[in-house]
Amino acid sequence: MIQVYTGEGKGKTTAAVGLACRAVGHGMKVRMIQFLKGAMPSGELKVLESLGVNILRYSRTCKFDNIKDIRECETCRNCWIEPGNIRDSDWKIITEGWQKAQDSNGENWDLLILDEIINAISYGLIDEREVLLFLENSRADLVIVLTGGGASSALLDKADLVSEIRMIKHHYYAGIKARRGIEY
C-alpha cells in the first residue's frame, strides 16, 4: 500500500504522524525518515520517539542546540535545505537518507514514512525514477507513505491513496510566526 500526502497546505507531516500513532497503537513497527527539514526539535517527533517509532533525520544540523523559539531558526534558515541554497554536502546527506530508506524494505518495518521525499525529488536531490522503482519492488506488506508538496503525476498514479492538502488561509501571511507546540 502506497500513500501520498501532497499539496501546498500545512498538515502533510501531521497526517503521517497520525498514521504512525495509529500503527503503533496496533503493535506495528514504524520507521520515519525525514528529508530536508533540519534538525530543529519538534514536539511530534518527541512523542513518536516515546512510542518507539524509529526516526531518522537527513538534513543539515541546526546551529541552535536547544531552540526555544523557532523565530531564531526562521531568521537564519541555515538548517533547511531549499532550492537556491543546496550545498555540495546536502547531496551526501540526502543520498545517505535515500539509501537508508531503500534498506528499510529488507528490514522488519510495517510502516515506512518518507517525510518530505517529494520535495527532495522536486529539488533534484533524489531521482524520481529510483523512487518509483523502489515502490514497485517493495514488499507487499510494507505500507509506504510519501509526503511533500507537488507530487508528480507518476507518483500519484503509483499511489493507492492520495490526499491533497490545500492551503486556503495561513496565519504566517498575517505575520504570525510558527508557534512552539502548535506548528513544531
GROMACS elastic network, one bead per residue, 0.5 to 0.9 nm:
[ bonds ]
;  ai    aj funct       b0    kb
    1   140     6  0.71703   500
    1   141     6  0.75123   500
    1   142     6  0.68919   500
    1   144     6  0.64356   500
    1   145     6  0.85476   500
    1   159     6  0.74903   500
    1   160     6  0.59872   500
    1   161     6  0.79632   500
    2   135     6  0.76988   500
    2   142     6  0.85596   500
    2   143     6  0.59436   500
    2   145     6  0.59636   500
    2   146     6  0.78277   500
    2   158     6  0.74699   500
    2   160     6  0.52258   500
    2   161     6  0.65132   500
    2   162     6  0.86550   500
    3   143     6  0.76601   500
    3   144     6  0.61897   500
    3   146     6  0.63003   500
    3   147     6  0.85419   500
    3   156     6  0.89407   500
    3   159     6  0.55359   500
    3   160     6  0.59137   500
    3   162     6  0.58566   500
    3   163     6  0.80688   500
    4    12     6  0.88941   500
    4   144     6  0.84988   500
    4   145     6  0.57329   500
    4   147     6  0.58505   500
    4   148     6  0.82971   500
    4   151     6  0.80619   500
    4   155     6  0.79800   500
    4   156     6  0.72163   500
    4   159     6  0.63943   500
    4   160     6  0.81654   500
    4   161     6  0.62189   500
    4   163     6  0.62847   500
    4   164     6  0.82184   500
    5    11     6  0.86614   500
    5    12     6  0.53626   500
    5    13     6  0.79190   500
    5    15     6  0.75808   500
    5    16     6  0.78031   500
    5   145     6  0.75424   500
    5   146     6  0.63498   500
    5   148     6  0.66484   500
    5   149     6  0.80178   500
    5   151     6  0.85452   500
    5   161     6  0.84764   500
    5   162     6  0.60043   500
    5   164     6  0.59404   500
    5   165     6  0.70846   500
    6     9     6  0.82080   500
    6    12     6  0.64112   500
    6   118     6  0.80742   500
    6   146     6  0.81544   500
    6   147     6  0.57479   500
    6   148     6  0.51130   500
    6   150     6  0.61788   500
    6   151     6  0.60661   500
    6   162     6  0.75443   500
    6   163     6  0.63280   500
    6   165     6  0.59770   500
    6   166     6  0.85802   500
    7    10     6  0.83957   500
    7    12     6  0.78899   500
    7   147     6  0.89466   500
    7   148     6  0.69976   500
    7   150     6  0.57274   500
    7   151     6  0.75804   500
    7   163     6  0.81453   500
    7   166     6  0.56567   500
    7   167     6  0.80021   500
    8    12     6  0.89246   500
    8   148     6  0.82119   500
    8   149     6  0.53633   500
    8   150     6  0.73103   500
    8   164     6  0.81737   500
    8   165     6  0.63269   500
    8   166     6  0.56449   500
    8   167     6  0.59807   500
    9    12     6  0.75799   500
    9   149     6  0.81311   500
    9   164     6  0.81526   500
    9   168     6  0.76167   500
    9   169     6  0.87640   500
    9   170     6  0.85206   500
   10    13     6  0.81889   500
   10    14     6  0.82412   500
   10   165     6  0.68468   500
   10   166     6  0.77217   500
   10   167     6  0.67795   500
   10   170     6  0.83531   500
   11    15     6  0.59994   500
   11    16     6  0.86312   500
   11   165     6  0.67748   500
   12    15     6  0.52350   500
   12    16     6  0.65167   500
   12    17     6  0.87581   500
   12   115     6  0.85156   500
   12   116     6  0.88329   500
   12   147     6  0.60339   500
   12   148     6  0.68645   500
   12   149     6  0.84310   500
   12   163     6  0.86314   500
   12   164     6  0.83758   500
   12   165     6  0.66946   500
   13    16     6  0.50013   500
   13    17     6  0.60959   500
   13    18     6  0.86090   500
   13   115     6  0.65406   500
   13   116     6  0.80011   500
   13   147     6  0.66033   500
   13   148     6  0.81114   500
   14    18     6  0.62108   500
   14    19     6  0.86635   500
   14    44     6  0.81446   500
   15    18     6  0.51340   500
   15    19     6  0.63770   500
   15    20     6  0.87351   500
   16    19     6  0.50519   500
   16    20     6  0.62082   500
   16    21     6  0.87417   500
   16   113     6  0.69957   500
   16   115     6  0.79871   500
   16   145     6  0.71428   500
   16   146     6  0.85370   500
   16   147     6  0.77780   500
   17    21     6  0.62757   500
   17    22     6  0.86745   500
   17    32     6  0.89023   500
   17    44     6  0.72999   500
   17    45     6  0.84181   500
   17    48     6  0.76886   500
   17   113     6  0.87593   500
   18    21     6  0.51518   500
   18    22     6  0.63040   500
   18    23     6  0.86669   500
   19    22     6  0.50672   500
   19    23     6  0.61315   500
   19    24     6  0.86496   500
   20    23     6  0.50688   500
   20    24     6  0.61508   500
   20    25     6  0.84794   500
   20    28     6  0.88010   500
   20    30     6  0.65604   500
   20    31     6  0.85565   500
   20    32     6  0.84408   500
   20    48     6  0.77223   500
   20    53     6  0.77412   500
   20   111     6  0.75163   500
   20   112     6  0.89522   500
   20   113     6  0.81917   500
   21    24     6  0.52216   500
   21    25     6  0.60809   500
   21    26     6  0.88132   500
   21    48     6  0.72121   500
   21    51     6  0.79016   500
   21    53     6  0.87267   500
   22    25     6  0.50499   500
   22    26     6  0.66320   500
   22    28     6  0.88001   500
   23    26     6  0.52760   500
   23    27     6  0.65901   500
   23    28     6  0.52296   500
   23    29     6  0.75297   500
   23    30     6  0.73218   500
   23   110     6  0.83382   500
   23   111     6  0.75367   500
   24    29     6  0.65399   500
   24    30     6  0.69555   500
   24    51     6  0.71285   500
   24    52     6  0.78541   500
   24    53     6  0.76420   500
   25    28     6  0.73722   500
   25    51     6  0.88032   500
   28   109     6  0.76926   500
   28   110     6  0.57738   500
   28   111     6  0.73513   500
   29    52     6  0.81095   500
   29    53     6  0.70978   500
   29    54     6  0.83124   500
   29   108     6  0.74356   500
   29   109     6  0.50888   500
   29   110     6  0.52107   500
   29   111     6  0.64948   500
   29   112     6  0.88175   500
   30    52     6  0.79212   500
   30    53     6  0.52066   500
   30    54     6  0.62622   500
   30    55     6  0.85779   500
   30   109     6  0.58030   500
   30   110     6  0.60132   500
   30   112     6  0.60635   500
   30   113     6  0.78281   500
   31    53     6  0.57894   500
   31    55     6  0.58624   500
   31    56     6  0.77858   500
   31   104     6  0.82001   500
   31   109     6  0.66913   500
   31   110     6  0.82419   500
   31   111     6  0.63645   500
   31   112     6  0.50459   500
   31   113     6  0.62905   500
   31   114     6  0.86718   500
   32    53     6  0.71783   500
   32    54     6  0.61379   500
   32    56     6  0.62963   500
   32    57     6  0.83132   500
   32   111     6  0.82117   500
   32   112     6  0.58548   500
   32   114     6  0.61451   500
   32   115     6  0.70321   500
   33    54     6  0.82956   500
   33    55     6  0.58737   500
   33    57     6  0.57798   500
   33    58     6  0.74551   500
   33    97     6  0.72225   500
   33    98     6  0.87709   500
   33   100     6  0.83193   500
   33   101     6  0.70615   500
   33   112     6  0.76774   500
   33   113     6  0.60726   500
   33   114     6  0.50831   500
   33   115     6  0.59943   500
   33   116     6  0.87873   500
   33   117     6  0.87742   500
   34    37     6  0.68288   500
   34    38     6  0.88342   500
   34    55     6  0.76297   500
   34    56     6  0.62381   500
   34    58     6  0.59635   500
   34    59     6  0.79485   500
   34    97     6  0.80424   500
   34   113     6  0.80456   500
   34   114     6  0.61295   500
   34   116     6  0.63689   500
   34   117     6  0.75858   500
   35    38     6  0.79759   500
   35    56     6  0.87873   500
   35    57     6  0.62290   500
   35    59     6  0.59245   500
   35    81     6  0.87276   500
   35    93     6  0.88605   500
   35    94     6  0.67518   500
   35    97     6  0.71813   500
   35    98     6  0.86916   500
   35   114     6  0.75763   500
   35   115     6  0.61517   500
   35   116     6  0.54638   500
   35   117     6  0.60530   500
   35   119     6  0.84234   500
   35   120     6  0.69412   500
   36    57     6  0.82076   500
   36    58     6  0.64407   500
   36    60     6  0.75435   500
   36    79     6  0.83903   500
   36    80     6  0.59171   500
   36    81     6  0.50647   500
   36    82     6  0.75099   500
   36    90     6  0.87640   500
   36    94     6  0.77480   500
   36   115     6  0.88131   500
   36   116     6  0.68154   500
   36   117     6  0.82412   500
   36   119     6  0.80909   500
   36   120     6  0.70510   500
   37    40     6  0.78268   500
   37    57     6  0.79371   500
   37    58     6  0.78278   500
   37    59     6  0.61424   500
   37    60     6  0.80387   500
   37    79     6  0.74797   500
   37    80     6  0.54330   500
   37    81     6  0.69621   500
   37   115     6  0.89059   500
   37   116     6  0.77388   500
   38    41     6  0.88901   500
   38    57     6  0.77573   500
   38    58     6  0.75483   500
   38    60     6  0.52344   500
   38    61     6  0.59403   500
   38    62     6  0.62539   500
   38    78     6  0.84180   500
   38    81     6  0.73664   500
   39    42     6  0.87236   500
   39    57     6  0.72518   500
   39    58     6  0.83400   500
   39    59     6  0.68682   500
   39    60     6  0.65819   500
   39    61     6  0.50370   500
   39    62     6  0.52155   500
   39    63     6  0.88459   500
   39    65     6  0.88900   500
   39    79     6  0.68878   500
   39    80     6  0.84278   500
   40    61     6  0.78396   500
   40    62     6  0.59815   500
   40    63     6  0.89528   500
   40    64     6  0.77321   500
   40    65     6  0.81300   500
   40    66     6  0.80981   500
   40    67     6  0.70566   500
   40    70     6  0.82386   500
   40    73     6  0.79160   500
   40    79     6  0.79671   500
   40   184     6  0.86950   500
   41    44     6  0.89928   500
   41    45     6  0.77115   500
   41    46     6  0.80504   500
   41    65     6  0.87618   500
   41    66     6  0.74009   500
   41    67     6  0.71334   500
   41   184     6  0.75482   500
   42    45     6  0.54153   500
   42    46     6  0.65620   500
   42   180     6  0.83458   500
   42   181     6  0.80465   500
   42   183     6  0.85822   500
   43    46     6  0.51676   500
   43    47     6  0.64692   500
   43    48     6  0.87898   500
   43   180     6  0.80339   500
   43   181     6  0.61731   500
   43   182     6  0.86305   500
   43   183     6  0.88651   500
   43   184     6  0.58750   500
   44    47     6  0.52245   500
   44    48     6  0.62489   500
   44    49     6  0.86539   500
   44   181     6  0.84939   500
   44   184     6  0.71850   500
   45    49     6  0.60219   500
   45    50     6  0.85060   500
   45    53     6  0.87691   500
   45    55     6  0.76258   500
   46    49     6  0.52216   500
   46    50     6  0.62613   500
   46    51     6  0.88026   500
   47    50     6  0.50903   500
   47    51     6  0.64175   500
   47    52     6  0.89327   500
   47    53     6  0.88615   500
   48    51     6  0.50726   500
   48    52     6  0.65085   500
   48    53     6  0.53195   500
   48    54     6  0.80734   500
   48    55     6  0.80214   500
   49    52     6  0.51003   500
   49    53     6  0.50585   500
   49    54     6  0.66328   500
   49    55     6  0.69586   500
   50    53     6  0.74214   500
   52    55     6  0.89985   500
   56    97     6  0.79366   500
   56   100     6  0.88446   500
   57    97     6  0.75859   500
   58    61     6  0.89139   500
   58    90     6  0.89479   500
   58    93     6  0.57711   500
   58    94     6  0.59569   500
   58    95     6  0.88522   500
   58    96     6  0.75559   500
   58    97     6  0.55757   500
   58    98     6  0.88673   500
   59    79     6  0.71622   500
   59    80     6  0.70592   500
   59    81     6  0.69102   500
   59    90     6  0.70667   500
   59    93     6  0.61773   500
   59    94     6  0.69029   500
   59    97     6  0.87642   500
   60    78     6  0.79025   500
   60    80     6  0.66257   500
   60    81     6  0.73108   500
   60    89     6  0.87406   500
   60    90     6  0.73344   500
   60    93     6  0.77706   500
   61    64     6  0.86375   500
   61    65     6  0.89266   500
   61    78     6  0.86129   500
   61    79     6  0.56851   500
   61    80     6  0.86865   500
   62    65     6  0.67846   500
   62    67     6  0.88510   500
   62    73     6  0.77965   500
   62    77     6  0.89618   500
   62    78     6  0.71606   500
   62    80     6  0.83919   500
   63    67     6  0.89283   500
   63    73     6  0.83401   500
   63    78     6  0.79392   500
   63    79     6  0.74703   500
   64    67     6  0.53251   500
   64    68     6  0.88584   500
   64    72     6  0.82089   500
   64    73     6  0.75277   500
   67    70     6  0.67333   500
   67    72     6  0.76429   500
   67    73     6  0.78093   500
   68    71     6  0.89122   500
   68    72     6  0.83836   500
   68   180     6  0.78565   500
   69    72     6  0.59744   500
   69    73     6  0.76673   500
   69   178     6  0.87650   500
   69   179     6  0.78520   500
   69   180     6  0.69632   500
   70    73     6  0.51607   500
   70    74     6  0.60923   500
   70    75     6  0.85379   500
   70   177     6  0.79867   500
   70   178     6  0.66079   500
   70   179     6  0.72502   500
   70   180     6  0.71703   500
   70   184     6  0.82246   500
   71    75     6  0.59547   500
   71    76     6  0.87646   500
   71   177     6  0.68286   500
   71   178     6  0.74305   500
   71   179     6  0.88252   500
   72    75     6  0.53128   500
   72    76     6  0.68472   500
   72    77     6  0.86090   500
   73    76     6  0.54125   500
   73    77     6  0.56160   500
   73    78     6  0.74409   500
   73    79     6  0.78092   500
   74    78     6  0.83638   500
   74   177     6  0.86928   500
   74   178     6  0.88878   500
   75    78     6  0.84891   500
   76    79     6  0.79880   500
   77    80     6  0.57021   500
   77    81     6  0.85125   500
   78    81     6  0.78763   500
   78    85     6  0.89147   500
   80    85     6  0.87834   500
   81    84     6  0.87443   500
   81    85     6  0.65863   500
   81    86     6  0.60772   500
   81    87     6  0.83924   500
   81    90     6  0.74236   500
   81   120     6  0.89161   500
   82    85     6  0.57224   500
   82    86     6  0.63086   500
   82   119     6  0.87766   500
   82   120     6  0.88823   500
   82   123     6  0.74830   500
   83    86     6  0.61344   500
   83   123     6  0.60537   500
   86    89     6  0.82671   500
   86    90     6  0.62738   500
   86    91     6  0.80721   500
   86   123     6  0.86981   500
   87    90     6  0.52333   500
   87    91     6  0.72421   500
   88    91     6  0.57035   500
   88    92     6  0.73746   500
   89    92     6  0.53868   500
   89    93     6  0.65234   500
   89    94     6  0.88803   500
   90    93     6  0.50906   500
   90    94     6  0.61014   500
   90    95     6  0.83525   500
   90   125     6  0.83132   500
   91    94     6  0.53425   500
   91    95     6  0.59131   500
   91    96     6  0.85247   500
   91   125     6  0.63666   500
   91   126     6  0.88048   500
   92    95     6  0.51132   500
   92    96     6  0.61591   500
   92    97     6  0.87042   500
   93    96     6  0.52572   500
   93    97     6  0.64346   500
   93    98     6  0.87977   500
   94    98     6  0.60992   500
   94    99     6  0.85484   500
   94   120     6  0.78959   500
   94   125     6  0.67789   500
   94   126     6  0.75323   500
   95    98     6  0.50604   500
   95    99     6  0.61236   500
   95   100     6  0.86015   500
   95   125     6  0.76942   500
   95   126     6  0.73291   500
   96    99     6  0.51541   500
   96   100     6  0.62531   500
   96   101     6  0.87011   500
   97   100     6  0.50533   500
   97   101     6  0.62187   500
   97   102     6  0.87360   500
   98   102     6  0.63368   500
   98   103     6  0.86653   500
   98   117     6  0.86646   500
   98   126     6  0.74178   500
   98   131     6  0.89465   500
   99   102     6  0.51236   500
   99   103     6  0.61853   500
   99   104     6  0.86588   500
  100   104     6  0.61973   500
  101   104     6  0.51347   500
  101   105     6  0.72712   500
  101   112     6  0.80597   500
  101   113     6  0.89907   500
  101   114     6  0.75131   500
  102   105     6  0.57702   500
  102   106     6  0.79166   500
  102   131     6  0.88916   500
  102   134     6  0.69216   500
  102   138     6  0.87114   500
  103   106     6  0.57332   500
  103   107     6  0.69522   500
  104   107     6  0.50385   500
  104   108     6  0.76628   500
  104   109     6  0.70269   500
  104   112     6  0.76393   500
  105   108     6  0.78272   500
  105   109     6  0.75630   500
  105   112     6  0.84823   500
  105   134     6  0.86391   500
  105   137     6  0.88720   500
  105   138     6  0.59500   500
  105   139     6  0.65081   500
  105   142     6  0.74654   500
  106   109     6  0.84688   500
  106   138     6  0.84831   500
  106   139     6  0.80174   500
  108   142     6  0.89548   500
  109   112     6  0.67512   500
  109   142     6  0.68964   500
  109   143     6  0.87273   500
  110   141     6  0.69748   500
  110   142     6  0.51348   500
  110   143     6  0.62187   500
  110   144     6  0.86462   500
  111   141     6  0.88984   500
  111   142     6  0.58736   500
  111   144     6  0.59671   500
  111   145     6  0.77155   500
  112   142     6  0.71857   500
  112   143     6  0.61852   500
  112   145     6  0.62373   500
  112   146     6  0.86872   500
  113   143     6  0.83086   500
  113   144     6  0.58479   500
  113   146     6  0.61840   500
  113   147     6  0.79483   500
  114   117     6  0.56331   500
  114   118     6  0.84899   500
  114   144     6  0.74184   500
  114   145     6  0.59071   500
  114   147     6  0.64696   500
  115   118     6  0.79275   500
  115   145     6  0.76839   500
  115   146     6  0.59590   500
  115   148     6  0.69015   500
  116   119     6  0.53373   500
  116   120     6  0.64858   500
  116   121     6  0.88166   500
  116   146     6  0.70764   500
  116   149     6  0.78587   500
  117   121     6  0.61860   500
  117   122     6  0.85629   500
  117   126     6  0.79692   500
  117   146     6  0.63015   500
  117   147     6  0.62095   500
  117   148     6  0.63156   500
  118   121     6  0.50691   500
  118   122     6  0.62010   500
  118   123     6  0.86860   500
  118   126     6  0.88601   500
  118   128     6  0.86211   500
  118   146     6  0.67196   500
  118   147     6  0.59478   500
  118   149     6  0.65219   500
  118   150     6  0.71468   500
  118   151     6  0.59742   500
  118   152     6  0.84223   500
  118   155     6  0.88752   500
  119   123     6  0.60439   500
  119   124     6  0.85380   500
  119   125     6  0.87022   500
  119   147     6  0.80823   500
  119   148     6  0.53052   500
  119   149     6  0.62452   500
  119   150     6  0.74519   500
  119   151     6  0.81177   500
  120   123     6  0.51704   500
  120   124     6  0.63941   500
  120   125     6  0.52594   500
  120   126     6  0.58382   500
  120   127     6  0.87666   500
  120   148     6  0.83973   500
  121   124     6  0.51409   500
  121   125     6  0.57419   500
  121   127     6  0.60720   500
  121   128     6  0.58473   500
  121   131     6  0.86790   500
  121   151     6  0.88727   500
  122   125     6  0.75931   500
  122   126     6  0.81092   500
  122   127     6  0.89610   500
  122   128     6  0.84588   500
  122   149     6  0.87252   500
  122   150     6  0.76905   500
  122   151     6  0.81707   500
  122   152     6  0.87203   500
  123   126     6  0.78639   500
  124   127     6  0.66012   500
  124   128     6  0.84688   500
  126   129     6  0.87856   500
  126   130     6  0.76986   500
  126   131     6  0.77934   500
  127   130     6  0.54089   500
  127   131     6  0.66761   500
  127   132     6  0.89549   500
  128   132     6  0.61669   500
  128   133     6  0.85568   500
  128   154     6  0.88206   500
  128   155     6  0.83923   500
  129   132     6  0.50960   500
  129   133     6  0.61441   500
  129   134     6  0.85287   500
  130   133     6  0.50675   500
  130   134     6  0.60607   500
  130   135     6  0.86008   500
  131   135     6  0.61550   500
  131   136     6  0.85458   500
  131   155     6  0.87740   500
  132   135     6  0.50743   500
  132   136     6  0.61342   500
  132   137     6  0.86737   500
  132   154     6  0.79877   500
  132   155     6  0.71268   500
  132   158     6  0.75977   500
  133   137     6  0.61687   500
  133   138     6  0.85170   500
  134   137     6  0.52202   500
  134   138     6  0.59079   500
  135   138     6  0.52957   500
  135   139     6  0.86730   500
  135   144     6  0.80459   500
  135   158     6  0.79644   500
  135   159     6  0.89873   500
  136   139     6  0.87750   500
  136   158     6  0.82987   500
  137   140     6  0.85335   500
  138   141     6  0.84788   500
  138   142     6  0.70618   500
  138   144     6  0.88355   500
  139   142     6  0.53995   500
  139   143     6  0.85911   500
  140   143     6  0.79013   500
  147   151     6  0.83926   500
  148   151     6  0.69712   500
  149   164     6  0.87462   500
  149   165     6  0.86293   500
  151   154     6  0.81183   500
  151   155     6  0.62013   500
  151   156     6  0.66371   500
  152   155     6  0.53316   500
  152   156     6  0.62926   500
  152   157     6  0.86141   500
  153   157     6  0.59447   500
  153   158     6  0.85270   500
  154   157     6  0.51328   500
  154   158     6  0.62501   500
  154   159     6  0.87847   500
  155   158     6  0.50917   500
  155   159     6  0.62463   500
  156   159     6  0.52814   500
  156   160     6  0.82734   500
  156   161     6  0.83392   500
  156   162     6  0.66980   500
  157   160     6  0.79822   500
  159   162     6  0.64998   500
  167   170     6  0.70200   500
  169   172     6  0.89333   500
  169   173     6  0.82907   500
  170   173     6  0.60521   500
  170   174     6  0.75992   500
  171   174     6  0.51412   500
  171   175     6  0.68079   500
  171   176     6  0.55956   500
  171   177     6  0.77686   500
  171   178     6  0.87985   500
  172   175     6  0.52226   500
  172   177     6  0.56436   500
  172   178     6  0.72305   500
  173   176     6  0.71400   500
  173   177     6  0.88434   500
  174   177     6  0.88350   500
  176   179     6  0.84018   500
  178   182     6  0.74857   500
  178   183     6  0.54607   500
  178   184     6  0.72968   500
  179   182     6  0.53855   500
  179   183     6  0.54269   500
  179   184     6  0.68006   500
  180   183     6  0.62071   500
  180   184     6  0.54699   500
  181   184     6  0.55703   500
